[in-house]
Amino acid sequence: MGRVSKIKTIIINIRLLQGPYTGVQSYVYNLVKHLILSGKKYHFRLAVSSYQGGNQYIDDLLSRPQVELVNITLPEFGLPGFLFDHVYIYFWLKRAKVYLSPVNILPFFKNKKTKYLVGVLDLCTFIVPQTTTKSLKLYYDLFLRSSLSRADKIITISQSTKIDVHQLFRIPLSRIQNIPLGVDKNLADLRSVKQVPHARESFSPKTPYFLCIGSSKRKNLENTLLAYNRLRKTTDQKVYLVIVVGDPTMIKYINTLARTSAYKQDIFLTRKFVSISNLSWLYRHAMALVYCSYYEGFGLPILEAMINHCAVIAANNSSLPEVVGSAGVLVDPYNPEAIASAMETILVNKKRRLKLVNDGAKRARKFAWSKTANTLLSLINRI
């Protein structure tokens, strides 16, 4: 990163950290934390909505010396999140050289003295709209194109998403920069998970299991469950399926799917948002992560699994081959037989699984949040 002649103030919208800590929140927290750690010559102003304290991730970010809180009080009625992102944040931008919105949306108005950077995590409402809610699709249909038009620079987290943004919105490639995500290296420390209490209270820790993420319909639990059923029919070895899911709507949806399985008694849902340490525990003891999404903008759980010495089975579409490389098994997500075959190979072939584990751990170490942050700071320094 080049030298800066004077302190540059960056305002970052971290409102999403005030919600449940899922994949998006992990991205925002780790990105901002490493921007702060790497950007000691910058002054960071972190914008939140009516914050009253008590959030461990926000409080950790605020503990850094060059960080200031921008606490914007919003009315309790209406759509406070919408007003925060589109309107209220604008009135604070004149005090900054750069405004960073990590997730998709910029204010309605452009401050000519402030450079706007916006991150695009994925375009699922455009590419796989059947897997999202109608309200979310309508929101992005109405506002994403105009939001991106106000950006001085658009940041994508995969080359696949960069091409999607270019093709869907006819935005020049020169205005889009791909900056891949990192993975928390602390997850690789066995001591961080050794003391975790038994995270699978409902089933035997001696029985092998495959792990899935059930945070949205695009995770393709339909074909994953069909693959699991096929696996159980073709092997004598008992194996569980564990699905990490905390959203009540998705719990209901997955329960409906699992109810038709002849092996429903061996399908377990976490039924709550899982802490980082417990998620790490689940990765470490799984036969593999089965991540056969219909579409992804990056696929951070793949790196989380790999850094935790967990083999990976992933879909061969969108951004996932970029992340997996040759360190996992890529399959057609629409083919349950192919998914089941990959699961069976890992289940019965210990040598193959251990090779995937070792290759995955090496692969994950190539993705560092410090590298992500330094690349983004270099971009900020140029605009």
C-alpha positions as CSV (number, residue, x, y, z in Angstrom):
1,M,0.0,0.0,0.0
2,G,1.3,3.4,-0.9
3,R,2.0,6.2,1.6
4,V,-0.8,8.7,2.4
5,S,0.1,12.4,2.7
6,K,-2.5,13.1,5.4
7,I,-5.0,11.2,7.5
8,K,-8.0,10.1,5.4
9,T,-11.3,9.5,7.1
10,I,-13.3,6.5,6.0
11,I,-16.9,6.0,7.1
12,I,-18.1,2.4,7.0
13,N,-21.6,1.2,7.3
14,I,-21.6,-1.7,9.9
15,R,-25.3,-1.7,10.7
16,L,-25.6,-5.3,9.6
17,L,-23.4,-6.3,12.6
18,Q,-26.4,-5.5,14.8
19,G,-28.2,-8.5,13.5
20,P,-27.7,-12.2,14.1
21,Y,-24.1,-13.3,13.4
22,T,-24.2,-15.3,10.2
23,G,-22.1,-15.4,7.1
24,V,-22.7,-11.8,6.0
25,Q,-21.9,-10.5,9.5
26,S,-18.7,-12.6,9.6
27,Y,-17.7,-10.9,6.3
28,V,-18.4,-7.4,7.6
29,Y,-16.7,-7.9,10.9
30,N,-13.5,-9.5,9.6
31,L,-13.2,-7.1,6.7
32,V,-13.6,-4.0,8.9
33,K,-11.4,-5.5,11.7
34,H,-8.5,-6.1,9.2
35,L,-9.0,-2.7,7.5
36,I,-8.5,-1.1,10.9
37,L,-5.5,-3.3,11.8
38,S,-3.8,-2.6,8.4
39,G,-4.9,1.0,8.0
40,K,-3.2,2.6,11.0
41,K,-2.8,5.9,9.1
42,Y,-6.5,6.1,8.5
43,H,-9.3,7.4,10.7
44,F,-12.3,5.1,10.7
45,R,-15.9,6.2,11.6
46,L,-18.2,3.2,12.0
47,A,-21.8,3.9,11.4
48,V,-24.5,2.0,13.4
49,S,-28.2,2.5,14.1
50,S,-29.4,3.5,17.6
51,Y,-26.7,1.4,19.2
52,Q,-26.9,0.9,23.0
53,G,-23.8,-1.3,23.4
54,G,-23.4,-5.0,24.3
55,N,-22.5,-6.3,20.8
56,Q,-19.1,-8.1,21.1
57,Y,-18.2,-7.6,17.5
58,I,-19.0,-3.9,17.4
59,D,-17.4,-3.3,20.8
60,D,-14.2,-5.0,19.6
61,L,-14.0,-2.8,16.6
62,L,-14.6,0.3,18.7
63,S,-11.7,-0.6,21.0
64,R,-9.2,0.3,18.4
65,P,-7.5,3.7,18.8
66,Q,-8.2,5.2,15.4
67,V,-11.9,4.3,15.4
68,E,-14.9,6.5,16.2
69,L,-18.6,5.6,16.6
70,V,-21.2,7.2,14.4
71,N,-24.4,6.3,16.2
72,I,-27.4,7.5,14.1
73,T,-30.7,7.5,16.0
74,L,-33.6,6.5,13.9
75,P,-37.4,6.5,14.4
76,E,-38.9,3.3,15.7
77,F,-41.6,3.3,13.2
78,G,-41.4,2.6,9.4
79,L,-38.4,1.0,7.9
80,P,-35.4,2.1,10.0
81,G,-32.8,-0.1,8.1
82,F,-34.0,1.3,4.8
83,L,-33.9,4.9,6.0
84,F,-30.4,4.3,7.5
85,D,-28.8,2.9,4.3
86,H,-30.5,5.2,1.8
87,V,-31.0,8.5,3.6
88,Y,-29.7,9.1,7.1
89,I,-26.1,8.0,6.5
90,Y,-25.8,10.6,3.7
91,F,-25.8,13.5,6.1
92,W,-22.6,12.2,7.7
93,L,-20.7,11.7,4.5
94,K,-19.5,15.3,4.1
95,R,-17.1,14.6,6.9
96,A,-15.3,11.7,5.1
97,K,-13.2,11.3,2.0
98,V,-14.4,7.7,1.5
99,Y,-17.7,5.9,2.3
100,L,-17.7,2.1,2.2
101,S,-20.9,0.2,2.2
102,P,-19.8,-3.5,2.4
103,V,-23.1,-4.9,1.2
104,N,-24.8,-3.7,-2.0
105,I,-26.6,-0.4,-1.2
106,L,-25.5,3.3,-1.4
107,P,-27.5,6.4,-0.3
108,F,-30.0,7.9,-2.7
109,F,-27.8,11.0,-3.0
110,K,-24.2,11.4,-4.1
111,N,-21.9,13.6,-2.1
112,K,-19.4,15.0,-4.7
113,K,-16.6,15.3,-2.2
114,T,-16.9,11.7,-1.0
115,K,-15.8,8.7,-2.9
116,Y,-18.4,5.9,-2.8
117,L,-17.3,2.2,-2.6
118,V,-19.8,-0.6,-2.5
119,G,-19.4,-4.3,-2.0
120,V,-21.5,-6.8,-4.0
121,L,-21.6,-10.1,-2.3
122,D,-23.8,-11.9,-4.7
123,L,-26.6,-11.4,-7.2
124,C,-28.9,-14.3,-6.1
125,T,-32.1,-12.2,-6.6
126,F,-31.3,-11.9,-10.3
127,I,-29.6,-15.2,-11.0
128,V,-31.6,-17.6,-8.8
129,P,-34.7,-15.6,-7.9
130,Q,-36.7,-18.7,-7.1
131,T,-34.5,-19.2,-4.0
132,T,-35.2,-15.7,-2.5
133,T,-38.2,-14.0,-1.1
134,K,-40.4,-11.8,-3.3
135,S,-39.8,-8.8,-1.1
136,L,-36.0,-9.1,-1.3
137,K,-36.1,-9.6,-5.1
138,L,-38.4,-6.5,-5.4
139,Y,-36.1,-4.4,-3.2
140,Y,-33.0,-5.2,-5.3
141,D,-34.9,-4.9,-8.6
142,L,-35.9,-1.4,-7.5
143,F,-32.7,-0.1,-6.0
144,L,-29.5,-2.1,-6.8
145,R,-28.9,-0.8,-10.4
146,S,-29.2,2.8,-9.3
147,S,-27.1,2.2,-6.2
148,L,-24.3,0.7,-8.3
149,S,-24.5,3.7,-10.7
150,R,-23.5,6.0,-7.9
151,A,-20.4,4.0,-6.9
152,D,-17.0,5.3,-7.8
153,K,-15.8,1.7,-7.4
154,I,-17.6,-1.6,-7.0
155,I,-16.0,-4.4,-5.1
156,T,-16.9,-8.0,-5.8
157,I,-15.7,-11.0,-3.8
158,S,-15.1,-13.3,-6.7
159,Q,-14.3,-13.1,-10.4
160,S,-17.6,-14.8,-11.1
161,T,-19.6,-12.1,-9.4
162,K,-17.5,-9.4,-11.2
163,I,-18.5,-10.8,-14.6
164,D,-22.2,-11.1,-13.4
165,V,-22.2,-7.4,-12.4
166,H,-20.7,-6.4,-15.7
167,Q,-23.1,-8.5,-17.8
168,L,-26.3,-7.8,-15.8
169,F,-25.9,-4.0,-15.3
170,R,-23.6,-3.1,-18.3
171,I,-21.0,-1.6,-15.9
172,P,-17.5,-1.3,-17.3
173,L,-15.1,-3.8,-15.9
174,S,-12.7,-0.9,-15.1
175,R,-15.2,0.2,-12.4
176,I,-15.3,-3.2,-10.8
177,Q,-12.5,-4.7,-8.7
178,N,-12.5,-8.3,-7.5
179,I,-11.1,-8.7,-3.9
180,P,-11.5,-12.2,-2.6
181,L,-12.3,-12.8,1.0
182,G,-10.1,-14.3,3.7
183,V,-10.6,-16.8,6.4
184,D,-10.1,-16.5,10.1
185,K,-6.8,-18.2,10.8
186,N,-7.7,-18.6,14.5
187,L,-10.2,-21.3,13.4
188,A,-7.2,-23.5,12.7
189,D,-6.1,-23.4,16.3
190,L,-7.1,-26.6,18.0
191,R,-7.1,-24.9,21.4
192,S,-9.9,-22.6,20.2
193,V,-12.3,-25.6,20.0
194,K,-10.8,-28.1,22.4
195,Q,-12.9,-26.9,25.4
196,V,-16.2,-26.6,23.5
197,P,-18.9,-28.5,25.2
198,H,-20.6,-31.4,23.4
199,A,-22.1,-29.7,20.4
200,R,-24.2,-32.6,19.2
201,E,-26.3,-33.4,22.3
202,S,-29.0,-35.1,20.2
203,F,-26.9,-37.8,18.6
204,S,-23.9,-40.1,19.1
205,P,-20.5,-38.5,18.7
206,K,-19.2,-41.9,17.5
207,T,-21.4,-41.9,14.4
208,P,-19.9,-40.2,11.3
209,Y,-21.9,-37.3,9.8
210,F,-21.9,-35.0,6.8
211,L,-22.4,-31.3,7.5
212,C,-24.6,-28.8,5.5
213,I,-25.5,-25.2,5.8
214,G,-29.2,-24.4,5.6
215,S,-29.3,-20.6,5.7
216,S,-31.2,-20.2,2.5
217,K,-33.0,-22.1,-0.2
218,R,-30.1,-21.6,-2.6
219,K,-28.1,-23.9,-0.5
220,N,-29.9,-26.7,-2.3
221,L,-31.0,-28.8,0.6
222,E,-33.5,-30.6,-1.7
223,N,-30.9,-32.4,-3.8
224,T,-28.6,-32.8,-0.8
225,L,-31.3,-34.7,1.1
226,L,-32.0,-36.8,-2.0
227,A,-28.3,-37.6,-2.2
228,Y,-28.2,-38.5,1.5
229,N,-31.1,-40.9,1.0
230,R,-29.3,-42.5,-1.9
231,L,-26.1,-42.8,0.2
232,R,-27.9,-44.6,3.0
233,K,-29.5,-47.0,0.6
234,T,-26.2,-47.9,-1.0
235,T,-24.0,-48.3,2.1
236,D,-24.3,-50.4,5.2
237,Q,-22.5,-47.8,7.3
238,K,-24.7,-45.6,9.5
239,V,-24.1,-41.9,8.9
240,Y,-25.9,-38.8,10.0
241,L,-26.7,-35.5,8.2
242,V,-26.3,-32.4,10.3
243,I,-27.8,-29.1,9.0
244,V,-26.7,-25.8,10.5
245,V,-29.8,-23.6,10.4
246,G,-31.2,-20.9,12.7
247,D,-33.7,-19.0,10.7
248,P,-37.3,-20.1,11.7
249,T,-38.5,-20.0,8.1
250,M,-35.7,-22.2,6.9
251,I,-36.1,-24.6,9.8
252,K,-39.7,-25.1,8.8
253,Y,-38.8,-25.6,5.2
254,I,-36.0,-28.1,5.9
255,N,-38.3,-30.0,8.3
256,T,-40.8,-30.4,5.5
257,L,-38.2,-31.8,3.2
258,A,-36.7,-34.1,5.8
259,R,-40.0,-35.5,6.9
260,T,-40.3,-37.5,3.7
261,S,-36.9,-39.2,4.2
262,A,-36.8,-42.8,5.3
263,Y,-33.9,-41.8,7.4
264,K,-35.4,-38.7,9.0
265,Q,-34.4,-39.9,12.5
266,D,-30.8,-39.5,11.5
267,I,-31.2,-35.9,10.1
268,F,-30.4,-33.3,12.7
269,L,-30.9,-29.5,12.6
270,T,-29.1,-27.2,15.0
271,R,-32.3,-25.1,15.2
272,K,-30.4,-22.0,16.3
273,F,-27.5,-19.8,15.2
274,V,-24.3,-21.6,16.0
275,S,-21.4,-19.8,17.7
276,I,-18.1,-19.6,15.9
277,S,-16.4,-22.1,18.3
278,N,-19.3,-24.7,18.0
279,L,-19.3,-24.3,14.2
280,S,-15.6,-25.0,14.2
281,W,-16.2,-28.1,16.3
282,L,-18.8,-29.3,13.9
283,Y,-16.5,-28.8,10.9
284,R,-13.6,-30.6,12.6
285,H,-15.7,-33.7,13.4
286,A,-17.6,-34.0,10.1
287,M,-16.7,-36.4,7.3
288,A,-17.2,-33.5,4.9
289,L,-19.0,-30.2,4.3
290,V,-21.6,-30.7,1.6
291,Y,-22.0,-27.3,0.0
292,C,-23.8,-27.9,-3.3
293,S,-25.5,-24.5,-3.7
294,Y,-27.4,-23.4,-6.8
295,Y,-25.4,-20.2,-6.8
296,E,-22.9,-18.4,-4.6
297,G,-21.1,-15.0,-4.7
298,F,-18.1,-16.5,-2.9
299,G,-18.6,-19.5,-0.5
300,L,-16.9,-18.6,2.8
301,P,-18.1,-21.8,4.6
302,I,-15.8,-23.7,2.2
303,L,-12.7,-21.9,3.6
304,E,-14.0,-22.3,7.1
305,A,-14.3,-26.0,6.6
306,M,-10.9,-26.3,5.0
307,I,-9.1,-24.4,7.7
308,N,-10.8,-26.7,10.2
309,H,-9.5,-29.8,8.4
310,C,-12.8,-30.8,6.9
311,A,-13.1,-32.2,3.4
312,V,-15.4,-30.3,1.0
313,I,-17.9,-31.3,-1.6
314,A,-19.1,-28.3,-3.5
315,A,-21.2,-27.3,-6.6
316,N,-19.3,-26.8,-9.8
317,N,-21.0,-23.4,-10.5
318,S,-20.6,-19.7,-10.0
319,S,-17.8,-18.7,-7.7
320,L,-17.3,-22.1,-6.0
321,P,-14.6,-23.5,-8.3
322,E,-12.5,-20.3,-7.7
323,V,-12.6,-21.0,-4.0
324,V,-12.3,-24.8,-4.0
325,G,-9.6,-25.1,-6.7
326,S,-8.4,-28.6,-6.8
327,A,-8.7,-29.1,-3.0
328,G,-12.2,-30.4,-3.0
329,V,-14.8,-32.4,-4.9
330,L,-16.9,-30.4,-7.4
331,V,-20.2,-31.9,-8.5
332,D,-23.3,-31.0,-10.5
333,P,-25.7,-29.6,-7.8
334,Y,-28.7,-30.7,-9.8
335,N,-27.5,-34.3,-9.8
336,P,-28.2,-36.1,-6.5
337,E,-26.5,-39.2,-7.7
338,A,-23.3,-37.3,-8.3
339,I,-23.5,-35.7,-4.8
340,A,-24.2,-39.1,-3.2
341,S,-21.2,-40.7,-5.1
342,A,-18.9,-38.0,-3.7
343,M,-20.2,-38.5,-0.2
344,E,-19.8,-42.3,-0.5
345,T,-16.2,-41.9,-1.7
346,I,-15.3,-39.8,1.3
347,L,-17.1,-42.0,3.7
348,V,-15.4,-45.3,2.6
349,N,-12.1,-44.1,1.3
350,K,-10.1,-42.7,4.2
351,K,-7.0,-42.0,2.1
352,R,-9.0,-39.9,-0.3
353,R,-10.6,-38.0,2.6
354,L,-7.3,-37.3,4.3
355,K,-5.8,-36.0,1.0
356,L,-8.7,-33.6,0.6
357,V,-8.3,-32.5,4.2
358,N,-4.6,-31.8,3.7
359,D,-5.1,-30.1,0.4
360,G,-7.9,-28.0,1.8
361,A,-5.9,-26.8,4.7
362,K,-3.1,-25.6,2.3
363,R,-5.7,-24.0,0.0
364,A,-7.4,-22.1,2.8
365,R,-4.1,-20.5,4.0
366,K,-3.9,-18.7,0.6
367,F,-6.9,-16.6,1.6
368,A,-6.0,-14.1,4.2
369,W,-8.2,-11.2,5.6
370,S,-5.0,-9.1,5.9
371,K,-4.5,-9.5,2.1
372,T,-8.1,-8.6,1.5
373,A,-7.8,-5.5,3.7
374,N,-4.5,-4.3,2.1
375,T,-5.8,-4.7,-1.4
376,L,-8.9,-2.6,-0.5
377,L,-6.8,0.0,1.3
378,S,-4.6,0.3,-1.8
379,L,-7.7,0.9,-3.9
380,I,-9.0,3.5,-1.4
381,N,-5.6,5.3,-1.5
382,R,-5.8,5.5,-5.4
383,I,-9.3,6.9,-5.8
